[in-house]
């Protein structure tokens, strides 16, 4: 039971880290795009 819970938490944090990195990449891309626009 405890190990299943740990696996689920680990999986959730991996998804969170992945989506956070994806969002960060999008923000950096948007900033670069706006800098080039000026």
Buried (B, 14 or more C-beta within 10 A) or exposed (E): EEEEEEEEEEEEEEEEEEEEEEEEEEEEEEEEEEEEEE
